[in-house]
Amino acid sequence: MSLISIIIVLIIVGFLLWVVNTYIPMARSIRTILNVVVVIIVVLWLLSAFGVLHGVGNIKLS
């Protein structure tokens, strides 16, 4: 995945999160949970895109 496509995805996700936070009325706690979940998903996606999480699925706990 190229750096340009990663930047474009980050801009789109940020814009969509801003739209949801600005124009959809919801309780503050739900908005906070939504923001945290989106940030965690984006961070995990970025780590996977840069290859940091590539081998994590192969770890076996025994």
Secondary structure, DSSP 8 states (H G I E B T S, - for coil): --HHHHHHHHHHHHHHHHHHHHHS---HHHHHHHHHHHHHHHHHHHHHHTTTTTTGGG----
